[in-house]
Amino acid sequence: MARDKPNENEVEAVVSAIKGVGDNRYVVAYPSQDGKLVPSGTTITFSMSEWKDRFEPRRGQVVLLGDVEKFAKGWRARRARPIRLNSKEE
């Protein structure tokens, strides 16, 4: 089994917290390694409305973040998805 890999515009990150209430919930994540797009130790947030899976993200889960943009208050991702095993060989 092969694992999903980030494409050149995605950042692999670890979920550290889920904050907010109701429609205002968002996720705080840290890049899992120093990458081309975002330095290690930087937080990246994304809205739960951007999450692309039937199960909610969990603390400690490794995720892939896409369309990451810098704002005055930090980095935000417009796409977020889990990393899964798939049936294709690497």
C-alpha positions as CSV (number, residue, x, y, z in Angstrom):
1,M,0.0,0.0,0.0
2,A,1.2,3.5,-0.8
3,R,0.6,6.6,1.3
4,D,-0.8,9.9,-0.1
5,K,2.1,12.3,-0.7
6,P,1.9,16.0,-0.7
7,N,2.1,17.6,-4.2
8,E,4.4,20.6,-4.8
9,N,1.8,23.1,-3.5
10,E,0.8,21.2,-0.3
11,V,2.2,21.3,3.2
12,E,2.3,18.2,5.4
13,A,1.3,19.4,8.9
14,V,0.3,18.0,12.3
15,V,-3.0,19.1,13.9
16,S,-2.3,20.6,17.4
17,A,-5.8,22.0,18.3
18,I,-9.4,22.5,17.1
19,K,-10.8,25.8,18.4
20,G,-14.0,27.8,18.2
21,V,-17.7,26.9,18.3
22,G,-20.2,26.0,15.6
23,D,-19.6,27.5,12.2
24,N,-16.6,29.4,13.5
25,R,-14.5,26.3,14.3
26,Y,-10.9,26.2,13.0
27,V,-7.9,24.0,13.2
28,V,-4.3,25.0,14.2
29,A,-1.6,22.9,12.7
30,Y,2.3,22.9,12.5
31,P,4.3,21.9,9.4
32,S,5.7,18.4,10.1
33,Q,9.1,19.3,8.5
34,D,10.8,22.4,7.2
35,G,9.5,22.8,3.7
36,K,9.8,25.0,0.7
37,L,6.5,26.8,1.4
38,V,6.4,27.4,5.1
39,P,9.2,27.3,7.7
40,S,9.1,24.7,10.5
41,G,7.5,26.0,13.7
42,T,5.1,28.2,11.9
43,T,1.4,27.7,12.7
44,I,-1.1,27.3,9.8
45,T,-4.8,27.5,10.4
46,F,-7.8,26.3,8.4
47,S,-11.5,26.6,8.8
48,M,-13.4,23.3,9.4
49,S,-15.5,24.3,6.3
50,E,-12.2,23.7,4.2
51,W,-11.8,20.1,5.6
52,K,-12.3,17.4,2.9
53,D,-13.2,14.3,4.7
54,R,-16.3,12.7,6.4
55,F,-14.4,12.4,9.7
56,E,-13.2,15.5,11.6
57,P,-9.5,16.0,12.1
58,R,-8.0,14.9,15.4
59,R,-5.2,16.3,17.5
60,G,-1.9,14.7,16.4
61,Q,-3.3,13.7,13.0
62,V,-1.0,14.4,10.0
63,V,-2.8,16.3,7.3
64,L,-2.1,17.9,3.9
65,L,-2.8,21.6,3.5
66,G,-3.2,23.3,0.2
67,D,-3.5,26.8,-1.1
68,V,-1.6,28.2,1.9
69,E,-1.5,32.0,2.0
70,K,0.1,34.5,4.3
71,F,-2.1,37.0,6.1
72,A,-1.3,39.8,8.6
73,K,-2.1,37.4,11.5
74,G,-0.4,34.3,10.1
75,W,-0.7,31.5,7.5
76,R,-4.0,30.0,6.4
77,A,-4.9,27.0,4.2
78,R,-7.9,27.0,1.9
79,R,-7.8,23.3,1.4
80,A,-7.2,20.5,4.0
81,R,-7.3,16.7,3.8
82,P,-6.2,13.7,5.7
83,I,-3.3,11.5,4.6
84,R,-4.5,8.0,3.9
85,L,-3.2,4.7,2.7
86,N,-4.3,3.9,-0.8
87,S,-4.2,0.8,-2.9
88,K,-1.8,2.1,-5.5
89,E,1.8,1.1,-5.3
90,E,4.5,3.8,-4.9
